[in-house]
Amino acid sequence: MADYFAAPQRNLFAVPDGVDDRTAALVECLATPVHAVRIAGEVAGARVVVLGAGTIGLLCVVAALHAGAATSSSPIWIPASSSGPSGPVRTAPFRPAAGT
């Protein structure tokens, strides 16, 4: 991995003094979900399903709820003994097929 790289100035944004580096690093990950919710149109009061529970999928859930979605869900694997999260976020039990 390179210690330094060149990038066009238009692609660089100053990080405010009150934002630590770890938080600033999440901005790029959050940009895609925020953009997805914006192009989805009006989600206030809607039931939203996000397929995928990786970093981007979970941030899509957060972005949809922040935009006013009534509920947002993401199918994730939950052990049978777990009750899962409570509140406006719902999870759909997902069990991988045998041998995968």
FENNORLIN-V186576 format. One line per field, one symbol per residue. ss: DSSP state (H for helix, E for strand, - for the rest). psi: psi as a letter, one per 30 degrees, with the letter a starting at -180 (. if undefined). A space follows every 50 residues. Layout:
# FENNORLIN-V186576
ss=???
psi=???
This chain:
# FENNORLIN-V186576
ss=--------HHH---------HHHHHHHHHHHHHHHHHHHH------EEEE ----HHHHHHHHHHHH----EEEEEE------------EEEEE-------
psi=kkellkkkefgkkkklegkleeeeffeeefeeeeeeeeffajfkflkkkk jkhaeeeefeeeeeeeggkelklkjlkkkffkflllafklkkkkkkkkg.
